[in-house]
Amino acid sequence: MSRGKIEQKAVTKFRELVDDIECLKHNFFDNDRSISWDGTVDLYNGDTDKKENYDYSIDVQIKGRTVYTKKLNNKPRFSLDRKDLENYLKKDGTLLLLCLFKKDSNEFKLYYASLLPYNIRNLLKQYSIEMNKIKIDMKEIKSPEHFELVCRNFKLDKERQKSINENVFNQDNLTSNDGKIMKFYEWTKGSENFDPHSLVGKHKYLYTIDDNGQTTNIDYAMLSDIIEKVNVIVTDKNKDISYDKASLKTTIDGNKLFFGKAFTIDFITNKFNFKIGGTLLERIKQLKFIINTIIYKGFFIEDIGFSVDIPIIEKEKYEILLDKYRKILSFLKKHNMNEDINFDDWNDHDLNKLYMWINSIENDKPVNLDSKFSMLGAITIKDIKLSVLAIKRKNGKFDVFSLWNNDTPKDYSFRYGTKENFVSTTNIYLILNADAYQSSDINFEEMKKSFNKNNLKDEEYNLMNLQLLEVLRAYDINKNEDLLEYAEFLSNMLLKTKQDYDVHYINYAQVIKRKNKLNSEIYEKLINIKNKATSQEIKIACNLLIDNKIEVNSMIKKLDSKTLDIFKTYPIAIFLKD
């Protein structure tokens, strides 16, 4: 479906949404006739048929897109033209609306972004002037009632922000001194039943207002329960571990001190409570603190000792857990995974599964796998994916090796293809699939070195070209920019061989197109390849890369269904969807 038809479908969906709201009315254009807007949402205080009930109009821009995903995101990002944002600012803000349609399905979701002067100025400062596209964080519209709330609050904040001096937006911090007060605005239906606690966890615009009612500063923050930050340092008695971020919360039951996310001191009952949690690094620090607390029977708050009596028998339990976490950390660092993992989303089964694979890879511990053959594949544990080679022993167990950051055996020969027609190679990086290239432990430099120091056989370059396609498949799934850099590295190696030059150049060009860096020189070469080609697939590929959609559509109609189905399995077919 054309972009125009998709956006018309989006307009229809938003009309249906507004029609379900008693006091809102839509005035959307049937065609995209305006510079940066698609009409207005009109707010009424009562019956929308009565002119005297009219309250306010909000400028909107409506976008529609089709996405190719299993599940529609709750918080997608949308690339918007910088010029649109600059135009929004001239009208003191615009409500950006987005409808995402799931491909080959009736499923869709509606989203919004309240682009008020505060947000727009921050976005324009965040992205350099050379960047024509700016990514906007969108939020899901959960119901008609929710959308009315969005519109009513947009109106309140726009009225406040449109009269603010531009210098206010250039201030970095919210200040509230010299008798000035800070407030926020909130529209609610049935305000007599308004409960302030319902706002906890919501983001609001906060305005600092002087004695004359003029706004002198603006910020955007989440409202929360007021907890006093206290300047105390908590240390273990060995002075090894300290926490300097503590908070004091006053409750009906008295004061409680919270520190290190895991620890609580109840000053009424004089009890020390803790619960191990958070990221891997946080858990390691927490366990070290607990073990020292058990050994030295307490800790310090500033210079005041706080006695804690935890049975010494508990120490071994925490030491075993600490040792397990340390081994996980060591493995992750060795295998190029530097992101601190939040284990709160993991259960004991997940942790034990990860530890089993680490033990097998690092300590040469054979494992039992349900397979008759040696295997090469990816092991997924929650948000970690490890790619491994599992070699079957004569006794039925498997030796497991990591594909990267490890001493993978070099004396194995791999076959790619059928029994009758195959290519042999000793380079494991010539037989991977797209799943492997999405691994958490991938090491691109290690793969590059393996190719730079080895002379490949002619038939191995065919395998390298297949690897290039697998890398692009992986990139189209997870958008890891490092994959594109590696794909370009493979392309450059293939182009030096002078074998199948046209095919290799087309693959090089589709890498560069994904990087949005196609230039006139590449266009000219693609046109030359297309003009001299006899293969319909090559002609279609070139036309896709140079955005000759008319010729692409004409040629595809002439392909038989089997050839077309095969062509659609190639990574270049992603450009058919644009």
RAZIVEN-V817368 format. One record per backbone hydrogen bond with DSSP energy under -0.5 kcal/mol. CO is the residue of the C=O (numbers start at 0). NH is the residue of the N-H. Records with the same first field share a line. If there is no record, write none. Layout:
CO->NH + NH
This chain:
1->5
2->6
3->7
4->8
5->9
6->10
7->11
8->12
9->13
10->14
11->15
12->16
13->17
14->18
15->19
16->19
17->20
19->21
20->23
22->43
24->41
26->39
30->32
36->33
37->28
38->59
39->26 + 41
40->57
41->24
42->54 + 55
43->45
46->49
48->50
49->52
50->53
52->44
55->42
56->58
57->40
58->94
59->37
60->96
62->98
64->100
66->68 + 102
73->139
75->137
77->79 + 135
79->133
80->83 + 84
81->85
82->86
83->87
84->88
85->89
86->90
87->90 + 92
88->91
93->95 + 114
94->60
95->112
96->62
97->110
98->64 + 100
99->108
100->66
101->104
106->101
108->99
109->140
110->97
111->138
112->95 + 114
113->115
114->93
115->119
116->120
117->121
118->122
119->123
120->124
121->125
122->126
127->130
129->131
131->81
133->79
135->77 + 137
138->111
139->141
142->146
143->147
144->148
145->149
146->150
147->151
148->152
149->153
150->154
151->155
152->156
153->157
154->158
155->159
156->160
157->161
160->163
164->167 + 168
165->168 + 169
166->169
167->170
176->179
180->208
182->206
187->189 + 190
189->192
190->193
193->195
194->197
195->198
196->199
198->201
201->222
203->220
205->218
206->182 + 208
207->215 + 216
208->180
209->212
213->209
216->207
218->205
220->203
222->200
224->226
227->247
229->231 + 245
231->233
232->234 + 301
233->242
234->299
235->238
240->235
242->233
243->245
244->259
245->229
246->248 + 257
247->227
248->250 + 255
250->253
253->250
254->266
255->248
256->264
257->246
258->262
259->261
261->274
262->258
263->265 + 272
264->256 + 266
265->269 + 270
270->265 + 272
272->263
277->342
278->282
279->283
280->284
281->285
282->286
283->287
284->288
285->289
286->290
287->291
288->292
289->293
290->294
291->295
292->296 + 297
296->307
297->236
298->305
299->234 + 301
300->303
302->304
303->300
304->306
305->298
307->309
310->313
311->314 + 315
312->316
313->317
314->318
315->319
316->320
317->321
318->322
319->323
320->324
321->325
322->326
323->327
324->328
325->329
326->330
327->331
328->332
329->333
330->334
331->336
332->335
335->337
338->340
340->279 + 342
341->344
342->345
346->350
347->351
348->352
349->353
350->354
351->355
352->356
353->357
354->358
355->359
356->360
357->361
358->362 + 364
359->363
363->365
366->368 + 397
368->370
374->389
376->387
377->379
378->380 + 385
380->383
383->380
384->439 + 440
385->378 + 387
386->402
387->376 + 389
388->390 + 400
389->374 + 391
390->398
392->395
396->392
397->366
398->390
400->388
405->407
413->424
415->422
420->417
422->415
424->413
425->427
426->429
427->430
432->435 + 436
434->437
435->438
438->441
442->446
443->447
444->448
445->449
446->450
447->450 + 451
448->452
453->455
456->459 + 460
457->460 + 461
458->462
459->463
460->464
461->465
462->466
463->467
464->468
465->469
466->470
467->471
468->472
469->473
470->474
471->475
472->476
473->476 + 477
474->478
478->480
479->482 + 483
480->484
481->485
482->486
483->487
484->488
485->489
486->490
487->491
488->492
489->493
490->494
491->495
492->496
493->496 + 497
494->497
497->500
499->503
500->504
501->505
502->506
503->507
504->508
505->509
506->510
507->511
508->512
509->513
510->514
511->516
512->515
518->522
519->523
520->524
521->525
522->526
523->527
524->528
525->529
526->530
527->531
528->532
534->538
535->539
536->540
537->541
538->542
539->543
540->544
541->545
542->547
543->546
546->548
547->551
548->552
549->553
550->554
551->555
552->556
553->557
554->557 + 558
555->558
559->563
560->564
561->565
562->566
563->567
565->568
566->569
569->572
570->573
571->574
572->575
573->576
574->577
